[in-house]
Amino acid sequence: MEHIPNSTPPCPYVSNVSLASKAYYGIGGTARFVAIPESVAQLSSLLLWNRAQRLPLALMGSGSNILFSDDDFPGTVLSLEKMQRMFWLSDDELFCEAGVENSAIAEALCDAGKSGGEWLYRLPGQIGATVRMNGRCFGGEVSQMTTGILTLSLDGTLHWQLPDAVFLGYKHTALMEHPAIVVGVRLRCAENRPTKVIRQTMLEHEEERTKKHHFDFPSCGSTFKNNYALGRPSGAIFEELGFKGESEGGAVVSNHHANFIFNKGGATADDVLRLAARMRTAAIERVGVALDLEVECVGRFDAALLALCGVNAVADRHDPSKAWAGLLWQPDTSENLESVEENFPRLLMQGPLVGYFGLDREFPVGIEATVEQLCSVESAKTDREAPFLRWTTRNPSPALFSLQAPSPADFTDELWMYSVSELFIAGASDTAYLEFEMTPDGHWVALRFNAPRKRAEGYETLSPEPWIGKVRLVQNEKSFGMEFCWSLLEPFVNDEQVIALQCCASSGSGEFGLFPWWEAPSSPADFHQPDRFFKTRLI
């Protein structure tokens, strides 16, 4: 599984990182790269790069629920720790990037006098990982407060998903079965309570954790999930089985909570797994239940230990005694992304536009943008003028695009002065790009640039002539947009069939929206920044 990269990650990264320094357990070998993207666009570029380099890929949140292998990791570990934007979309809805710590969300809700997130206080981890595993405690569950999840799939699809499609039950989500990366979450807490009362509940939860000695030594919290059919938690089962204080090397079962395995000093990953295997085997033999490991194993481990712990794994092709667990992508297995099922139209990106600057209540809620690939690249090349890409903006209320351009609808100069949705299409590596603008009532304009705000030769004067036959307007009651043919887009698709996209909108009254959003946006607002656009791969 050893692959030698010929370049470095296209986002902030660190080489040769001790994973023990990144994980709560304080256990783990050395990772070749820890990549730390600061935006969705950087994350998409990283996935494209990692696939091209054929490196194993793993995802970590804050490391609060991961047991890294003792072996070195020869690929990329992805950390979302720098994706920490958080702002109010409305009085009741809070938008959080995946890297926001659970406790920070609880604090924000408390400061706003919103109840429902108290249980997140002092819950180790980041909201992306909490959503991925449908985290819960103290009677709260993240599925109860989540109204939308933005995910990035390994094939480059950026997709806004509703809770019913993601949450499947107790500590179980579709994201655990069909890997995708949570990049943003919309949380709703509509119940108002006095801040003092909310704070008191949060402190009671913190006190309860302290009483149970959760933080005495490094751990990942509960080692096994509960099986509610048994009528008692896993901790009670292991206490009955006499596991309090049991040890393997430096790994020890807590004397206060028999479902916690601590690293009491110098524990290895194999120590933790040997102890967990003993616990699970005893539960099978003496209670008749096979408990599921809650701690996530990431890396290359002893295959027999993984099997005893009930962990799904892929055999190492070089050493059959070893197996790989917890990877997002493995270049050496048949179950990877060498091919993508060709179902068309194929979603490339779909989700809500949010405020350009990431300020509270900055942009109207409810405007969503979608870009779809209508046929394969191969098919498009045989019919170069047929629709290939479709861009639409969902407009659930006329009030969201209220500043209308003069009638009748047509090709309109200075359309940006009105309520308008915009799509930018760029090449993956140069500064040339296209800009399309459209209003719900059919006003539109198209522009071509060689560099930011520098119009291409032949496009200095705005005219619909170059676009006739290559752009088709799409309108219905709740959405509007355009379709584009392959001959128009081909110059912006590289040899790897990668293209860069960016959805934007302007109210015409000084409100600006982006999808996906940017890190550290410039001031004043400026959409003409092709190096920030979202890269995705066509098929």
KEVEXPA-696066 format. One record per residue (C-alpha): y, z negated, x negated; residue in one letter. Coordinates in pm, whole numbers, plus 50000, padded with zeros to 5 digits. Layout:
YZXa
...
END
This chain:
500005000050000m
502245002049692e
505095027149732h
507865032549480i
511235039649648p
513445066449494n
516655051449634s
518015018849771t
518595007950132p
521665023550306p
523054989550408c
523744956050240p
520564943750071y
519154920949802v
516274929949570s
513374907849460n
514064879749707v
512004848149730s
510864846950092l
510284809750054a
514064806650026s
514544825450357k
511974807850577a
512024773450736y
508564766650597y
509754771950240g
506684793550182i
506334829850077g
506134854749794g
508824878449669t
510104907449881a
511084940049713r
514064943249950f
515704921150208v
517984944450406a
520914928850592i
522574954750820p
525904945650974e
525814969951269s
523494990151490v
524445021651297a
523485005850964q
520234993851119l
519335028651243s
520105043250900s
517865017150741l
514935025950968l
515305062750882l
515465054750510w
512535030650518n
510365056150697r
511245082950443a
510415059050157q
507145049250329r
507645012250271l
506044984850483p
508644969550713l
508884934550855a
511494917651074l
512704882051047m
515224862651247g
516344830451084s
512804824650953g
512284795851195s
508964808551332n
507524828651041i
504804820750793l
505244845250506f
502234853150292s
501934838649942d
501524874449816d
504574894849721d
505864918349992f
506104954049855p
508484967350117g
511534958750326t
512144926450515v
514844931950775l
517264903550848s
519834905151129l
521714874651004e
525014893650970k
524904907251327m
526684877751488q
529274892051727r
529594872052047m
532124876752327f
532514872652702w
532044904352906l
533204886553221s
533674850853336d
529904846353371d
528344870453119e
528184865352744l
527254893352504f
525494883252182c
524264903251888e
520704895451785a
521694874351484g
523684848251678v
522124813751636e
520804797051951n
522934766151894s
526094787551866a
525364802052210i
524864767352356a
528214756952206e
530004787552347a
528604781452694l
529534744752673c
533114752752568d
533404775852871a
532004749653108g
528944771153183k
525614754053242s
522174769053183g
522014771552807g
521884734952709e
518234738552607w
519234762852331l
521044735452141y
519334727651811r
516554752251898l
515984768051556p
516394805551544g
518494834951656q
518804848952007i
517104882151918g
513914864451814a
514204840252107t
514274869752348v
511474887752166r
509094858452221m
510604846352553n
511474812952395g
511604781752607r
511934743952593c
513234714652802f
512544734453120g
514734763553015g
513514798652935e
515554827352796v
514224851353062s
516034830353324q
519464837653177m
519044872853036t
520404902453233t
520034929852971g
518504936352630i
519514964052392l
516604974452171t
516184999151888l
512705014251868s
511115024851542l
511525061551637d
515285056451660g
515785052452036t
518585028652133l
517705016452480h
519264992052728w
516394974252906q
516384951953212l
514584918253202p
511704928953429d
510704955453175a
510714930752884v
509604896153000f
505914894153091l
505354856853125g
505024825052921y
506104832852561k
505074868952617h
507164900652618t
506624938152600a
508404937152263l
505434918552117m
503064946352227e
505234976952160h
507444967551866p
511164973351899a
514104954851750i
516374934451975v
519954942151866v
521974927952155g
521524905452458v
523564899752772r
523294864252907l
524464852353246r
525374816253325c
527264813453651a
526944775953715e
530074756353632n
529804720453512r
532204697253330p
532054703352957t
531494666252899k
528364666853117v
526994697952946i
527644682752603r
525804650952701q
522714671052802t
522824689752472m
522994657252276l
520074643352477e
517994673752379h
518974668752015e
518024631952034e
514644641152187e
513924664751898r
514874637751649t
512694611751823k
509724635151792k
510464639151421h
510794676951451h
512944678851141f
511204654150906d
509724681650687f
509844719950679p
507894735050967s
508014762351230c
507814738851524g
504824742651754s
501924758851570t
500004769751883f
501164780352225k
500324758752523n
497584769252763n
498784756453099y
495414762053262a
494254731253072l
496814708653237g
498064694052908r
499964707352609p
498344718352285s
499814688152104g
497934664752335a
494694684052277i
494984681651899f
495894644951924e
492724638852127e
490784657751861l
492144634451594g
494284659151397f
497364637451344k
497784633050972g
495084658350879e
495904679550576s
495024709750364e
496764709750029g
500454704550099g
500114712650470a
499934682150699v
499734677551076v
502624655751192s
501834619451277n
504254622251569h
503374656051720h
499874669451664a
500934705851720n
503334705451424f
502134715051077i
504564703650807f
505004715750454n
505044681250301k
505494695349953g
504084725449771g
502124739050066a
500954775250049t
500514799250336a
496754796450291d
497034758450321d
498804762250656v
496294787950782l
493264767650671r
494584737750861l
495454758951165a
491984774851154a
490354740251159r
492484730351458m
491774762051653r
488034760951576t
487834724751694a
489614733752019a
487124762052079i
484044741252000e
485034708352164r
487444718152443v
486294753752510g
489674770452470v
490914795852215a
494574787452164l
497024814252052d
498994809151733l
502724806551804e
503784808651442v
504044845151334e
502204854851017c
503944881850813v
502474898850507g
499064901550339r
496684872450394f
493044863350360d
491394883750636a
488904856650730a
491654830850776l
493634854051003l
490524860251212a
489824822851247l
493424817951362c
493124846251617g
495794867651449v
495724905251499n
495654922151161a
495054955250983v
492614956150693a
494014962550347d
492574995650234r
492424984449870h
490914949749924d
488714944350232p
488984906450192s
492704909250274k
494554920250587a
498144927250691w
499794909150982a
503164909051153g
504564942051029l
506854964451231l
505634995251047w
502855002850799q
502655036150622p
498945032750552d
497645029450906t
496965055151175s
499035035151425e
502425044551286n
505235068351365l
503935100051205e
504285116351544s
506255108751856v
504955118052198e
506985147652316e
508025138152667n
511305154052773f
513965146252857p
513695121752568r
516125092652554l
518125090152231l
520605063252327m
521555045352645q
523575013952703g
526864997552797p
530215004452639l
531774972052516v
535224963852387g
536264980952065y
537524948951901f
534814925752038g
537304904152227l
536574884252541d
536844904652862r
538284933752664e
536714962952848f
535584968153210p
531934958853271v
529504984653408g
530295016753219i
527115030053053e
526585060352831a
523375080352787t
522385108152548v
519095126652604e
517225153952419q
516145179552680l
513535198952481c
511975199752135s
513845213751838v
511175240451808e
511745251352167s
515495250252125a
515325274051831k
513625299952050t
516305297652321d
519425288152131r
521815289252427e
519715268152667a
520745231752726p
519395209952445f
521325177152461l
522725159552767r
525465133052756w
526385113553069t
528585083853153t
527645061353440r
530695051953644n
529675026953915p
533215021854043s
536225045454062p
538375015953955a
536915017653603l
538405052353540f
541535048353749s
544155066753543l
543485102353653q
544655133853477a
546725159053674p
544875182353912s
543195206353918p
540365197153685a
540205219853381d
540305221553002f
543105196552938t
545115189152624d
545955152852542e
543225141152778l
542965109052574w
546115096852752m
544075091953071y
540865073653166s
538285093052970v
534775090652827s
534095105952486e
531145117152275l
531275123951902f
528545144051730i
528405144851351a
526195155651067g
524085128850904a
525735131450563s
529085149850575d
532425144550746t
532405173750994a
532055164851359y
532595175051721l
534525155851984e
534045159552359f
536145142252625e
535635142153001m
536925124653312t
534935117353629p
536815144453821d
535955172053573g
538845174253327h
537445180652982w
538295190852628v
536305198752312a
537385197951948l
535865205351609r
536865187651286f
536075192850917n
537165157450830a
538615128151026p
541365142551248r
541485174951046k
540725203651284r
538325230251161a
539545265151087e
539735285251407g
539985253751620y
543575243851538e
544775254651883t
542925239652177l
541145265752388s
538045266452608p
537005300252465e
534795288152175p
532905265152410w
532105288852696i
528345292552737g
527665263952497k
528935234852709v
528005228853072r
529605201553286l
527325176853468v
528665156853763q
527375136254053n
528585107054261e
528085079853998k
527975098253664s
529535126953473f
529035144053140g
528025175652957m
525055195452828e
525115212652488f
523035241152351c
521215242352017w
523465269151864s
526435245551902l
524665215351751l
522525231351479e
525195228351206p
525175190651258f
521385185551230v
520045180550878n
516675191050733d
515095158350854e
516385166451205q
518765136851199v
522035137651392i
524825111751429a
526205102051771l
528935079151902q
529955071852261c
533485059452331c
535845054852624a
539485048152691s
541045034353008s
544325051852930g
545965017652944s
545115004652600g
541494994452664e
538905010252436f
535105008952449g
532265017652211l
528545023252232f
527075013152005p
529714988851883w
530944986951522w
531214959051269e
534774949751164a
536504977251367p
539794990351232s
543154983051390s
544665001851563p
541635015851743a
540355047951587d
537215066051707f
537395092351431h
535145074651180q
531945095451143p
530545072350874d
530125046051149r
528235068251395f
524685060751506f
522015082151337k
518875092151523t
516065116751466r
515375146451691l
511815159151740i
END
